[in-house]
Amino acid sequence: MLSKEKKLELVKRFGANDQDTGKPEVQIAMLTEHMKQLSEHLLTNKKDNHNKRGLIMMVSKRRKLLKYLEHVDVQRYRAVLVALNLRK
C-alpha cells in the first residue's frame, strides 16, 4: 500500500489540486508506484500467487487508463509517459 504522504505527493504532482484524485494521470501514477512496490515484494516471495494476480490486474487497469488518456489528449498522455518513464 502507498503511504498517505506518497499519495499526497503524487496528487500534487499530477493533479490540478490536492483533492484531484480522479484524473487519469493521478490514477496512473498511483498504480505505477503500487506496481513497483508489488514487483519488489514478488522478487522475494515468488510463490505469492494472490499478489501476482493483483499485479496483473493493475497492469491491465493502467493500460486501459493510458489508452483512454491517449484518445482524449495526446499531449497529457505523452507528458505522463515522460514523467513516469514508462515507455522507451
Stockholm file with secondary structure:
# STOCKHOLM 1.0

chainA/1-88         MLSKEKKLELVKRFGANDQDTGKPEVQIAMLTEHMKQLSEHLLTNKKDNHNKRGLIMMVSKRRKLLKYLEHVDVQRYRAVLVALNLRK
#=GR chainA/1-88 SS CCCHHHHHHHHHHHSSSTTCCCSHHHHHHHHHHHHHHHHHHHHHCTTCHHHHHHHHHHHHHHHHHHHHHHHHCHHHHHHHHHHHTCCC
#=GC SS_cons        CCCHHHHHHHHHHHSSSTTCCCSHHHHHHHHHHHHHHHHHHHHHCTTCHHHHHHHHHHHHHHHHHHHHHHHHCHHHHHHHHHHHTCCC
//
